Structures are given as structure tokens and as C-alpha cells.
């Protein structure tokens, strides 16, 4: 069972005006979000430099039912160095094969990101290996001295989102939501 709860859900058109649509519930938004996550394996990760400038990186990701996302990266990469100073992160996830003019679907996620450690690291390993079966053999080789041995999994705790699913929600309508959790986020 997910501990992530969607609250303060607002639907807005492209101008930012709030709209009311019948049939769009938390369940609709949750289902659409997880369909979007399942349908894409790559994400763009936006971080903030020490000079408050944007930086973006692309990575493969996995996710939990609790709306925690994990990606694999080197701790000395530029984006991970940014995260060590400022854990604020924005992510976009969408399929780039969507034809122009067809109903669009994608999500922007906002939260905090840190290197996964302890129980979170073990959970991340299981989820990542489940989504990417080749990861297990890659990690095994990396631990024996290959360059990948320094790579680590990073955990994004999603705090809010902006979702577009024109088929499920409506044409050019974005669903905004705040994510709250019952358990301690560490």
C-alpha cells in the first residue's frame, strides 16, 4: 500500500486558470501518473548549480508505489555534486515517441534528492534490478573493479507534481498535486 497521498489537487488550463471537470479524481490522477512512469524509462533531472543556474541531466529511473524515484549516477558527476549542495530537483518524464497532435501525456515532478543509503539503497537496488534486469550483472562486474563500481543510486522523494494526460483528464488540462506521506521520509 502506498503511503503517498495526493492533496491540494487543482486542474488548470494552459493559461493557468483553474477548471472543474467531472470524473477527474485522485484515483484518475494516480492511475495516469503510474501509467506515465511505467511507459518511460528515461527522465530528465534538473538541478541547481552553486551560482543558482539550471543544469539538466538524463538518466534511467525506477520508482516505488510510494512515489520515490531512483536513478543511477556517479557521485562526482556534475548533477550529483549540485545535489550534494542543494537537494532540490525537478524531473520530467514522457515518451518522446508521442506523435504531434495526438493526446499528450507526461509529468513534471518536484522534490528532494539524496544518495540512497541503508534500507533505501537496498530497496533502490531491488527496484532498479527488477526494472532493468541487466543491472544485476552490470553491478556484479562493476563491484569487481570496473569503472561502474563507483556508481550509486539516488532517491528522489516527490513533493509535488504537474501531470498532463489529455486522454484521461482533458485537452490541454494539467493536474497539479502536492504529495504527502504518513511515514518518516528520512
C-alpha positions in Angstrom: 0.0 0.0 0.0 1.3 3.4 -0.9 2.0 6.0 1.8 2.0 8.8 -0.7 -1.2 10.8 -0.7 -2.2 13.3 -3.3 -3.7 16.5 -1.9 -4.5 20.1 -3.0 -5.3 18.7 -6.4 -6.1 21.6 -8.9 -6.8 21.3 -12.6 -5.6 24.2 -14.7 -5.8 25.0 -18.4 -2.8 26.3 -20.4 -3.4 29.8 -19.2 -3.2 28.7 -15.6 -6.9 29.2 -15.0 -8.5 26.7 -12.6 -11.0 24.4 -14.3 -13.6 22.0 -13.0 -14.0 18.6 -14.7 -16.3 15.9 -13.5 -14.8 12.4 -13.2 -11.2 13.5 -12.5 -10.4 12.1 -9.1 -7.3 11.4 -7.1 -7.6 7.8 -8.4 -7.7 9.1 -12.0 -4.6 11.1 -11.4 -2.7 8.4 -9.6 -3.5 5.8 -12.3 -2.4 8.3 -15.0 0.8 9.1 -13.2 1.8 5.5 -12.7 0.9 4.7 -16.3 3.2 7.5 -17.4 6.1 6.3 -15.1 5.7 2.7 -16.4 5.7 3.8 -20.0 9.1 5.6 -19.9 12.4 4.5 -18.6 14.3 7.8 -19.1 13.9 11.0 -17.2 15.4 14.5 -17.3 16.7 15.7 -14.0 17.1 19.4 -13.3 19.4 20.6 -10.6 20.6 24.0 -9.4 24.3 25.0 -9.6 26.1 26.8 -6.9 25.5 30.0 -8.8 21.8 29.3 -8.9 21.9 28.4 -12.6 19.9 25.4 -14.0 21.6 22.2 -15.1 19.9 19.2 -16.6 20.9 15.5 -17.0 19.2 12.4 -18.4 19.1 9.1 -16.6 17.3 5.8 -16.5 15.0 5.6 -13.5 12.8 3.2 -11.5 10.1 4.1 -9.0 8.2 2.8 -6.0 4.5 2.7 -5.2 5.3 5.4 -2.6 6.3 7.8 -5.4 10.0 7.7 -4.7 12.1 7.6 -7.9 15.6 6.2 -8.1 18.3 6.8 -10.7 21.9 5.6 -11.1 24.7 8.0 -11.3 28.3 8.7 -10.3 28.7 10.8 -7.1 31.3 13.0 -8.8 29.0 13.8 -11.8 28.1 17.5 -12.1 24.4 17.0 -11.3 25.2 14.8 -8.2 27.7 17.5 -7.0 24.9 20.0 -7.3 22.6 17.8 -5.3 25.1 17.5 -2.5 24.9 21.3 -2.1 21.2 21.7 -2.9 18.9 18.7 -2.9 16.1 20.4 -4.8 15.3 18.6 -8.0 12.8 18.8 -10.9 12.2 15.9 -13.2 10.3 15.4 -16.5 9.1 12.0 -17.7 7.3 11.4 -21.0 7.5 9.3 -24.1 9.3 11.1 -26.9 7.5 8.9 -29.5 4.2 10.7 -29.0 3.1 12.0 -32.4 2.5 15.7 -32.6 -1.2 16.4 -32.5 -2.1 13.3 -30.6 -3.3 13.4 -26.9 -0.2 14.2 -24.9 1.0 12.6 -21.7 3.8 13.5 -19.4 4.7 14.6 -15.9 6.9 17.1 -14.1 7.9 16.0 -10.6 9.5 18.2 -7.9 11.1 17.1 -4.7 14.3 16.4 -2.9 17.1 14.1 -3.9 19.9 12.4 -2.0 22.1 9.4 -2.4 20.2 6.3 -1.3 21.7 4.7 1.8 20.9 1.8 4.1 17.4 0.4 3.7 16.7 2.9 1.0 19.7 1.8 -1.0 18.7 -1.9 -0.7 15.1 -1.0 -1.8 16.5 1.0 -4.7 18.7 -1.9 -5.8 15.7 -4.3 -5.8 13.5 -1.9 -7.8 16.3 -1.0 -10.3 17.2 -4.6 -10.9 13.5 -5.5 -11.4 13.0 -2.8 -14.0 16.4 -3.3 -15.6 17.3 -7.0 -15.4 20.8 -6.4 -17.0 21.6 -4.1 -14.0 22.4 -7.1 -11.7 25.2 -8.5 -14.0 26.5 -5.0 -14.7 26.6 -4.2 -10.9 28.4 -7.6 -10.3 31.1 -6.7 -12.8 31.3 -3.1 -11.6 32.0 -4.3 -8.0 34.9 -6.4 -9.2 36.8 -3.3 -10.3 35.3 -2.0 -13.5 34.7 1.8 -13.7 31.0 1.4 -12.8 31.8 0.4 -9.2 31.6 4.0 -8.0 28.1 4.5 -9.3 25.4 4.9 -6.7 21.6 5.0 -6.7 19.9 8.3 -5.8 16.5 8.7 -4.2 14.0 11.4 -5.2 11.2 12.0 -2.7 8.5 13.6 -4.8 6.8 16.6 -3.1 4.6 17.9 -5.9 3.7 17.2 -9.5 2.3 18.6 -12.7 0.6 16.0 -14.8 -0.6 16.1 -18.4 -2.8 13.2 -19.7 -5.1 14.6 -22.3 -6.8 11.3 -22.8 -7.6 10.7 -19.1 -8.0 14.3 -17.9 -8.8 16.6 -20.8 -7.3 18.5 -23.7 -4.6 21.0 -22.5 -5.5 20.5 -18.8 -2.8 20.0 -16.2 -3.4 18.3 -12.9 -1.3 19.8 -10.0 -1.0 17.9 -6.7 1.0 18.0 -3.5 2.3 14.7 -2.2 2.2 14.0 1.5 3.4 10.9 3.3 2.4 9.3 6.6 5.8 7.6 7.3 9.1 9.3 8.2 10.9 10.2 4.9 14.4 10.2 6.5 
